[in-house]
């Protein structure tokens, strides 16, 4: 396995683990914003960078999305 692929796998495992931990702690039924804030906190605790509600331009068949399209959360190491 390449080192890039291994790195991506480690990051992915960390993100999934954080999401599971947050969901187990909070349980089901809350608004997305509650999970998002807790997940962002947990990702930072795990050594990842987390950005919330950043603009995300989307292009679909040569049509640009509105400037208010947002990605909920972005994580990276």
Secondary structure, 3 states (H helix, E strand, C coil): CCHHHHHHHHHHHHHHHHHHHHHHHHCCCCCHHHHHHHHHHHHHHCCCEEEEEEECCCEECCEECCCCCEEEEEEEC
